[in-house]
Amino acid sequence: MHTGRHFLQIPGPTNTPLPILSALAIPTIDHRGPEFQKLGADVLKRVKLVFRTEQPVIIYPASGTGAWEAALVNTLSPGDKVLMFQTGWFATLWSKMAAKLGIAAEFLEGDWRTGADANRIEQRLRADTTHEIKAVCVVHNETSTGVTSDIAAVRAAVDAAGHPALLMVDTISSLGSIDYRHDAWGVDVTVAGSQKGLMLPPGLSFNAVSPKAREAAKTARLPRSFWDWEDMIAANTTGFFPYTPATNMLQGLKVALDMLLDEGLENVFARHARAAEATRRAVRHWGLEIQCTNEAEYSGVLTAVRLPEGHSADHLRAEILARSNMSLGNGLGPLADRVFRIGHLGDFHDLMVTGTLSGVEMGLAACGVPHNPGGVDAAMRWLSGNSAPRALAS
Ligand SMILES: *Cc1c(COP(=O)(O)O)cnc(C)c1O
């Protein structure tokens, strides 16, 4: 039995703030009635601000994986080729899904420590003179490694190659936490989910879709029904959905949008960057290695930390859960037991960051992992010397 609040410091699902929890508990309403229509119209309109788009954003009652599938089945035909970049575990899962759907996914090999390499993408596209590649699919924030890829650079690479491929981006762990611009970066399909930066429980996922993607959908022949964009867009024009939406999750989304937009997206991003910097200061002080090796690609959302050879990251996480009632992210795929991941996203403030770091530092000591004590102090010194975002005047 644990006392006190559980610290959910995995990189999603994240801590759900009380105002959102209260909204989820509003009695379920008629999804064909006038009250719902107002709710639907409001969230469908304002969610675009978070994607920074004026194009339709489709909302599915599904986890992020569903929105991955929607992006592929709406735009592609059996046997189509797509180019993906192996940033880590989530990019790997997306490519496996493509293969299962009968798409030929070409996977540019990565090192799981850096982001998508725009130059290599450009070279590959230049070599594709017959334009066999129909889409380039990239994960914006690779949640398995804590590496954020430069999507504007990938866009520029596609343009420089003069290639007509669609650009699809997974922002499941970055939307609402790291700067992202669907329209300005010329993204055709943005895939997102509810349980990370949007601070909701798992259960909603999203596709923001460009006119070019909708055009491709007209001739795309992969079977689709539940995921069909045009059925959604047609019903959404009046605030409704073609099948029962996750009504209570949309009540929660309304409040999540209030919170993010009241704080201001720039402030939200700065708050994440601040927590990330404080976390890296602690990790460096401990003398542990950060999985991401390119400073320009450090994630504002999570930090993956490598354990010294011979020490088990899973044992450390289990010990921290037992001692401090805190969940940390596990290592995925080849990083299993080698890294643990500190989530610093969603609803949190400085004390949650330092509380999280103190739980880690106590765990390192308890498990006999070699480290220099005082990482929490290093984080606190940096936080106190750098002005915190002020609470908003109400
Ligand atoms: C969490 C995550 C997913 C998977 O989303 P689910 O909601 O678990 O289906 C995919 N991609 C990234 C980058 C993620 O962080």
The ligand as an SDF file (V2000), in Angstrom:
LIG
                    3D

 15 15  0  0  0  0  0  0  0  0999 V2000
    2.8170    6.7370  -27.3350 C   0  0  0  0  0  0  0  0  0  0  0  0
    3.3000    6.7800  -28.7240 C   0  0  0  0  0  0  0  0  0  0  0  0
    2.7200    6.0100  -29.7390 C   0  0  0  0  0  0  0  0  0  0  0  0
    1.6730    4.9660  -29.4710 C   0  0  0  0  0  0  0  0  0  0  0  0
    0.4760    5.5160  -29.1640 O   0  0  0  0  0  0  0  0  0  0  0  0
   -0.6640    4.6250  -28.4700 P   0  0  0  0  0  0  0  0  0  0  0  0
   -1.5890    5.6570  -27.9390 O   0  0  0  0  0  0  0  0  0  0  0  0
    0.0200    3.8000  -27.4270 O   0  0  0  0  0  0  0  0  0  0  0  0
   -1.2920    3.7930  -29.4990 O   0  0  0  0  0  0  0  0  0  0  0  0
    3.1730    6.1780  -31.0270 C   0  0  0  0  0  0  0  0  0  0  0  0
    4.1570    7.0500  -31.3190 N   0  0  0  0  0  0  0  0  0  0  0  0
    4.7550    7.7940  -30.3720 C   0  0  0  0  0  0  0  0  0  0  0  0
    5.8380    8.7380  -30.7590 C   0  0  0  0  0  0  0  0  0  0  0  0
    4.3450    7.6750  -29.0490 C   0  0  0  0  0  0  0  0  0  0  0  0
    4.9620    8.3990  -28.1040 O   0  0  0  0  0  0  0  0  0  0  0  0
  1  2  1  0
  2  3  1  0
  2 14  2  0
  3  4  1  0
  3 10  2  0
  4  5  1  0
  5  6  1  0
  6  7  2  0
  6  8  1  0
  6  9  1  0
 10 11  1  0
 11 12  2  0
 12 13  1  0
 12 14  1  0
 14 15  1  0
M  END
$$$$
